[in-house]
Amino acid sequence: MRPVRAVIRGLVLAMLVLLAACGADLPISTQAPSAEPVPTDAAPNPTTGPIEAAPGSDSEIYPPNPGAIVVAIDAGHGGCLDWGVPDPSERGVQLAEKTLTLGIAQALRDLLEADGVRVVMIRDSDEALAGDDYPPLDCEGPPFRDVNGDGMSGFGNDDQPEATRTRDELQARLDLANLSRADALVSIHINSPFDAGQPVEIAFSETFYTDETPWGVDATARLADAIESGVVAHLGAIADYDRGDRGTTAHNFYLVAPPLLEETEERPNRWAQPTRGGLMPVVLSEVGSITLRAEHDLLASDTGQDAVATGLFEGIAAFFEDRPLAARIGLAGGADAVPPSEVPGDGPPYWAEVVPDGPVRLTLTNTGTRAWASDLDLVAGWQETDQPYLAFPPDALEPIGVTVPALAPGESVTIEVTLPPAPDGRSVAWISLREGSELFSDLGSPALQLSSEAP
């Protein structure tokens, strides 16, 4: 069937070229929400290149095209100030939570990269992204940054001496994953159950996610279930003690939570949730328990870390096996920076890329398991903002006016488009695909965001 489909595609492309040569207009979908139309003088003149076949592979994560997949891995805690849970046996920093989570994260990275998947390590050493400068504790890292925009950095004030430093750090980690347009963000932690100030010597795994995003109930819950199952199976297989499985829970820990737009009696502090939440499925996996000495020692060993990493890998693979509609949209020609470069200053370290001058060349890749229909819209819209990027799509998203080919899983195409003009002042463009009324970005497939100005 592939040769026939290739012939048909060739005929379609030839017809498009003939129509363009005759001055005919390419069709633009009218399936758009109520919004101001794109001005006539900004009408695009798109050019569509040939379809690039899916390379195919023996990848467990995404056999059609694993290089199109990006997974962000967050090794929980890190930096001079944040050990996570210290070693309960007081054996030193080499057995603190931050050290063990980094070892597991690096083992998972190795598995994913060997499978052909691109990996963004939120941290790949004992570092903090939002500053770590506190000489009273002999910490002389980079200066603190106000990343979440609450007007405080470092240790904040008397009311919030610790929260702002932690929240700024977690916001920076979310920003890095979001601007990398990761398909999934997995945060690795280790439990430390206490009762009345005393450690409880039990071992279990549990995984957290949010169900308050458009994709949370379906995509993120499924990722959490798969990761929990993988970790429990592989760690349980090598443990010589009893382990528990506490399953998955929808709970808005900062890293997995969406922004809090309206304060309520139950949630009176919007800064307790991120300013910019994850734009993809995000899970926080408490892979084991540090308070049971046997489990702690196992998690500190290569054998234990490899087992956890394998369980996480298998959970990620199960997630991608059943992700029907997904896309990666990026700047073409090697201009797609993943991960983004850090911006100097005392605010957020990661900002949306500046839109190139003139027509914009984009590469669209089908990263789902279902072939795209032939009537997808590539949509875009600008929104004025002083934030590094947008936490939500703009109200007005309009078709750019390009015919998106019906790509099979793993296939890609490069197009050249003219974006609608940006408003005065700094603004950010949100570029996504839409099938009917459903945005791919509402399925947890991050949009490409481009800024009209440098920060």
Sequence and secondary structure as in RCSB ss.txt:
>XXXX:A:sequence
MRPVRAVIRGLVLAMLVLLAACGADLPISTQAPSAEPVPTDAAPNPTTGPIEAAPGSDSEIYPPNPGAIVVAIDA
GHGGCLDWGVPDPSERGVQLAEKTLTLGIAQALRDLLEADGVRVVMIRDSDEALAGDDYPPLDCEGPPFRDVNGD
GMSGFGNDDQPEATRTRDELQARLDLANLSRADALVSIHINSPFDAGQPVEIAFSETFYTDETPWGVDATARLAD
AIESGVVAHLGAIADYDRGDRGTTAHNFYLVAPPLLEETEERPNRWAQPTRGGLMPVVLSEVGSITLRAEHDLLA
SDTGQDAVATGLFEGIAAFFEDRPLAARIGLAGGADAVPPSEVPGDGPPYWAEVVPDGPVRLTLTNTGTRAWASD
LDLVAGWQETDQPYLAFPPDALEPIGVTVPALAPGESVTIEVTLPPAPDGRSVAWISLREGSELFSDLGSPALQL
SSEAP
>XXXX:A:secstr
 HHHHHHHHHHHHHHHHHHHHTT          S     GGG    EE   B       SS TT GGG EEEEEE
SS SSS  SS  TT   GGGSHHHHHHHHHHHHHHHHHHTT EEEES SSS  SS  EEGGGTEE S     SSS
S  TT  SSSTTHHHHHHHHHHHHHHHHHTT SEEEEEEEE  EETTEE    EEEEEE S STTIIIIIHHHHH
HHHHHHHHHHHHH SS  EEEEEEE   TTT     S  SS   GGGS SS  SS EEEEEEEESSSHHHHHHHH
SHHHHHHHHHHHHHHHHHHHHT  S EEEEESTT   SS     SSS S   EE  SSSEEEEEEE SSS   TT
 EEEEEEEE SSSS SS  S  EE S       TT EEEEEE      SSSEEEEEEEEETTEEGGGGT   EEE
ESS  
